[in-house]
Amino acid sequence: MDDPEQVRARLEETGYLVDEGLAVTCFLALRLHRPLFCEGDAGVGKTALATALAQALDAPLIRLQCHEGIDAAQALYDWDFPRQLLHLRAAEAAGATDADRLESELYDRRFLIARPLLRALQTQPSVLLVDEIDRADDEFEAFLLELLSEYSVTIPELGTLRAEKPPVVVLTSNRTREVHDALKRRCLYHWFDHPSFARELAIVRRRLPLVSARLAEQVTALVQALRGADLVKPPGVAETIDWAEALDALGASEVNAELAVATLGSVLKYREDTDRARGLDLAAVLAARGV
C-alpha cells in the first residue's frame, strides 16, 4: 500500500472504518516495519484493527493473548517432550548407543513447538497481535522489547532464527496499568477514543447492514448517553454492535425505553452500571436525539 489513503481504503473494504490519523499511523507502521501500539478502553476497536490489517494484507493473523505470568515457553517456543521421549525409546529399542547423536536428535526442529511469537517470525507475511500487553508482567515486556528490536530469537539448541521479513505487529493495551516507556518508544502509538455519534452509527451500519436504520440510530444514541453516566465500565463499540444485534434478533425495528432496559445485559456487564442505567430517563435520550 503506497500511501495512507490506500491504507484507509483497503481497511474500509474489510468493514473497518478509520480516520486520517489512524490511516497515517498504519501506513507508517507498514512502511517503517515498526510495531503499532494501540491503547484505549476495551471495545473501541483495537483488536479488530489487527484482524482488518490481516484481511487487507491477505496475511494470517497470529494472536498472542497476554495474561499474568505468561513466559517464553507459552509465547515463543517449547519442546515436544512426549515425542522426544518416544523417539528416545525407539532409538534405544533399535540398539542406538551413540549418546551424543541421540541428544542432538532430540533437539531437532521436528520436535520444536512454535508458539505465536516464533510462528510470526517464521511466517511471511503475517500480522502478529499481542493482545492486552498490560496484563503481562514487567519481565515479559522486557523480553518482548528485545525480540521486537531485532525480529530474531536465539534457541540454544538450534542457534539464531531471524525473520526474513518482519511481521506486522499490533500491540493492544486497555491501560489497566502503565506499559513501560521503553516498549512504547519502540512502537508507533495511537490512542483509541470512543467515536462520535456519526462515526459510531456508520460503524454499526457497516457491521450490521440488515438492522433497520432507525434501530441503529437509537442504539447508538443510547450508548452515547450511557458513556456519560459515570459507569464502572463504559460500553465500547463492540457492545453497541452487540446490543443492536440482540434487539434485531428479538425482531425489533426500533427500541423504546422499556425494551432498552430489558436488554441492558447485552451492553452493560456490571450490576452497578445496570442499576445506574435503569435510573436514567432513556425515553428522554431517544426524544432528544429525535430518533
Phi, psi and omega in degrees: 000126194271344181202166181302326181294323178291323175299313180300315182295318181293321178293320179293332175296332178277354182097007180255116183270130181234152174269179185297319182298316180289324178298318179295316180297317178296318179300315180294322178298320180288317184287321185264358183055047178251141175297150179251117181262115183251122183233145179161177180297159177297142175085015182259004173107015182290309179295322180298331178297317179298318178298317180294320178297319179298318179293318182295326181268357184054047183234151177292144175265122178249119189248132172245111178271115183279152175203166180297130178090002179298140182227181185297325181297329179274331187259331189249292180200165175208168178257143180278085186299318178301317179291323176299318180295318177298319178297318180297315180295320179296320179294319178295321179294331179277358177089017179296135182234352181278101185295320181296319179294319178299316181296318180294325179293329181295335182249040173280159182299335182294342179260003182275128176260111181278119174275179188307318183295315179292320178301321180294323178292330184266353183251119178236127349280168175202160173242121180260121176255114173259096192270132176058056179298338179292347177274345182278169180275166179301322182298322180290324176302314181297318178298316181294321179300316180296318181294318182286343179288323184243350186051046179211163179213143178255122175255115187312320184280343186239340183101200184269128176251125185237141178290130175296321176225122183302139175290158169284123187246127176239121175252138178240151177215133175270005177062039172287339170207164180282131174276142186300145181300327182301320179287319180296324181295333180286344189247163162274141190246140172216128177268127179262110177263165173293138185285164173291169180303312184295319182290319180294320178298319179297323179294315180298315181295324179291319183282330183232071185294340182273349177285141182298147181300320181295317179296317179299318179294318181295314181297317179298318178298318180295318180295319178300322178290320180298326180295337179267012186258018177056056181273159175296315179226095179300140181291143176264184179298325179301321179289326175300315179295317179300318182294313179298321180293321179294316180295321178295323179295333177279358179087013183276135173256352173205169185229142172247179185298320182295315180292324178298315180296320182294337184247020181298336179297345178279343187236334180243140188238010177234141180300319180299321179292321179296317178298318181293321180295324179294336179276352179277153176272083184294329177298321179292324178298314180295319180294321182295326179280346182072025179240000000 
